[in-house]
Amino acid sequence: MRIFLGILVGLIGGFVLGIALSSFIGILGMMIFNEPMGIKYLSYFTAMICAVVVPIMDQKNLKNR
């Protein structure tokens, strides 16, 4: 159950992180190059990466307690 919650938190948090990062890249691109830039599907990639990384980090923290 703890692993499932870690995956769920990683998916949601990674998706939100991807949206924020994509917006930041778009704003930075407008400031520097005068045209919007971005990475297509960045929020999905970050959600998948965080869904793997968060449970791994959680398990490592459990072992250190």
C-alpha positions in Angstrom: 0.0 0.0 0.0 2.9 2.4 0.8 4.4 1.7 -2.6 1.1 2.4 -4.3 0.8 5.7 -2.5 4.3 6.6 -3.5 3.5 5.9 -7.1 0.3 7.9 -6.9 2.1 10.9 -5.3 4.9 10.7 -7.8 2.4 10.7 -10.7 0.5 13.7 -9.5 3.5 15.6 -8.3 5.5 14.9 -11.4 2.6 16.0 -13.6 2.3 19.3 -11.7 6.1 19.7 -11.8 6.1 19.1 -15.6 3.4 21.8 -16.2 5.3 24.3 -14.1 8.6 23.5 -15.8 7.0 23.7 -19.2 5.5 27.1 -18.4 8.9 28.3 -17.1 10.6 27.1 -20.3 8.0 28.9 -22.4 8.4 32.2 -20.5 12.2 31.9 -20.7 11.9 31.3 -24.4 9.7 34.3 -24.9 12.2 36.5 -23.0 15.3 35.3 -24.8 14.2 34.3 -28.3 10.9 36.2 -28.7 9.0 33.0 -29.5 7.4 30.4 -27.2 9.4 27.3 -26.6 8.7 24.1 -24.9 9.0 20.3 -24.8 6.0 18.4 -26.0 4.6 16.0 -23.4 7.0 17.2 -20.7 4.4 16.8 -17.9 3.9 13.1 -18.9 7.6 12.4 -18.9 8.1 14.0 -15.5 5.1 12.1 -14.1 6.5 8.8 -15.2 10.0 9.6 -13.9 8.6 10.8 -10.5 6.4 7.7 -10.3 9.5 5.6 -10.3 11.8 7.8 -8.3 9.5 8.6 -5.3 8.9 5.0 -4.2 12.6 4.3 -4.5 13.5 7.3 -2.4 10.8 6.3 0.1 12.2 2.8 0.5 15.7 4.1 1.0 14.4 6.4 3.7 12.7 3.5 5.4 15.9 1.5 5.6 17.8 4.4 7.1 15.4 4.8 10.1 
